[in-house]
Amino acid sequence: MADYKAALSGGTRTSIGEADAVISELVESSSGLEQIYSLFLDPDPVVAMRSSYVAMRVAEQKPETVRPFAKLLFANLENYTQQEVRWHVPQLLVHLDLSPADRGRAYQVVMNWAETDKSKIVGYYGFQAAAEFAQQDSELLHDFIPRIRQANKTGAKSIQNRCKKIAKQLKFEL
């Protein structure tokens, strides 16, 4: 399958279309991932959503596949505005071995998404990724704990449930 954009086109943002076939192919040979990552900002929201979904699903099975795209992800962090892409990008970032500066930047971006995006799913995955970053850095953890406590007080039920799991993971009281 050479044209992943065509394979990921059509339908609605609530469907995955041919994504599973693309995932299977890319798990076998990750050579097409460059095209997939370049589609995160595609003007077609279905293609953008599915490409980020594909990358995330491949990374679940082969986390090392994210590494070659770290610079691209960081170059575009502030450009990822589509909520479905914001669901998947935090799940990609946690697979990277980040420098303290990059971890801090990733943390700030995904926390901003988690706290401001209207999508509860963006919040769910953003808070979880931020927790992963905070777990590795005491300065981030110091910033994170009051923010997650606030999210637990004011967030939707799904966010509150995620906050409780994060507090248990990081061993602090909400």
C-alpha positions in Angstrom: 0.0 0.0 0.0 1.9 3.1 -1.2 -0.8 5.8 -0.9 -1.7 5.9 2.8 -3.6 9.2 2.3 -6.0 7.4 -0.1 -6.3 4.4 2.3 -7.2 6.7 5.2 -9.6 8.9 3.3 -13.4 8.8 3.3 -16.1 8.3 5.8 -16.4 10.2 9.1 -14.1 11.1 12.0 -15.9 8.5 14.1 -14.9 5.6 11.9 -11.5 4.1 11.3 -12.0 3.1 7.7 -9.0 1.1 6.4 -6.8 2.0 9.4 -6.5 -1.5 10.7 -5.0 -2.7 7.3 -2.5 0.2 7.4 -1.6 -0.6 11.0 -0.9 -4.3 10.1 1.2 -3.3 7.2 3.2 -0.7 9.2 3.8 -3.1 12.1 5.4 -5.5 9.6 7.5 -2.8 7.9 7.6 0.7 9.4 9.0 2.3 6.2 5.7 4.1 5.4 5.5 5.9 8.8 7.1 9.0 7.4 4.0 9.5 5.2 1.7 8.7 8.1 3.3 11.3 10.4 3.2 13.9 7.7 -0.6 13.5 7.5 -1.3 14.7 11.1 -1.8 18.2 9.7 -3.7 17.2 6.6 -6.5 19.6 5.7 -8.9 16.6 5.6 -9.8 16.0 9.2 -10.6 12.3 8.6 -7.1 11.7 7.2 -5.5 13.7 10.0 -7.4 11.7 12.7 -6.8 8.3 11.1 -3.1 9.0 10.5 -2.5 9.9 14.1 -4.5 6.9 15.2 -2.4 4.6 13.0 0.8 6.0 14.4 -0.4 5.6 17.9 -1.5 2.0 17.3 1.8 1.1 15.7 3.6 2.7 18.6 1.6 0.6 21.1 3.1 -2.5 19.4 6.5 -1.0 18.5 7.3 2.0 20.7 10.6 2.6 19.0 8.8 3.6 15.8 8.1 7.0 17.3 11.8 8.0 17.8 12.5 9.0 14.2 9.6 11.4 14.3 10.4 13.2 17.5 11.6 16.3 15.8 8.6 16.5 13.5 6.2 16.0 16.5 8.0 18.8 18.4 8.1 21.1 15.4 4.3 20.8 15.1 3.1 20.6 18.7 1.5 23.9 18.7 0.0 23.2 15.2 -2.0 20.2 16.3 -5.4 21.7 16.9 -7.7 18.9 15.8 -9.1 17.1 18.9 -8.6 13.6 17.5 -4.9 14.3 16.7 -4.6 15.7 20.3 -5.9 12.4 21.6 -3.1 10.5 19.9 0.0 12.8 20.1 0.3 12.6 23.9 0.2 8.8 23.5 3.1 9.1 21.1 5.2 11.5 23.1 5.3 9.1 26.1 7.3 6.6 24.0 10.2 9.1 23.6 13.3 9.4 25.7 13.1 13.2 26.2 15.7 15.6 27.4 14.6 17.6 30.4 13.9 20.6 28.2 11.8 18.6 25.7 10.0 16.9 28.5 9.1 20.2 30.0 7.8 21.5 26.7 5.8 18.4 26.0 4.4 18.6 29.5 3.3 22.2 29.1 1.7 21.6 25.8 -0.3 18.5 26.8 -1.3 20.1 30.1 -2.6 23.1 28.2 -4.6 20.8 25.9 -5.9 18.8 28.9 -7.0 21.9 30.7 -8.4 23.9 27.8 -9.6 21.6 25.0 -13.4 21.0 25.1 -12.8 17.3 24.4 -12.9 15.1 27.5 -10.8 12.5 25.6 -8.0 15.1 25.0 -8.1 15.8 28.7 -8.0 12.2 29.6 -4.9 11.4 27.5 -3.3 14.8 28.1 -3.4 14.4 31.9 -2.1 10.8 31.6 0.9 11.9 29.4 1.6 14.8 31.7 1.6 12.4 34.6 4.2 10.3 32.8 6.4 13.3 32.3 5.9 14.6 35.9 6.8 11.2 37.2 10.3 11.7 35.7 10.9 15.3 36.8 10.3 16.7 40.4 9.8 20.3 39.1 7.1 19.1 36.8 5.6 17.0 39.5 5.5 20.0 41.8 3.5 21.9 39.1 1.4 18.9 38.2 -0.1 17.9 41.6 -2.1 21.1 42.2 -3.3 21.2 38.6 -4.5 17.6 38.7 -6.2 18.3 42.0 -8.1 21.2 40.4 -9.0 19.0 37.4 -10.4 16.4 39.9 -12.6 19.0 41.5 -13.9 20.6 38.3 -13.6 18.0 35.5 -16.1 15.7 34.0 -16.6 12.2 35.6 -14.2 10.6 33.1 -11.5 13.2 34.0 -12.1 12.7 37.7 -11.7 8.9 37.3 -8.4 9.5 35.4 -7.2 11.9 38.1 -7.8 9.2 40.8 -5.8 6.7 38.8 -3.0 9.2 38.3 -2.9 10.1 42.0 -2.6 6.4 42.8 0.1 5.9 40.1 2.1 8.9 41.5 1.3 8.1 45.1 -0.3 11.3 46.3 -3.6 12.3 47.8 -6.2 14.3 45.8 
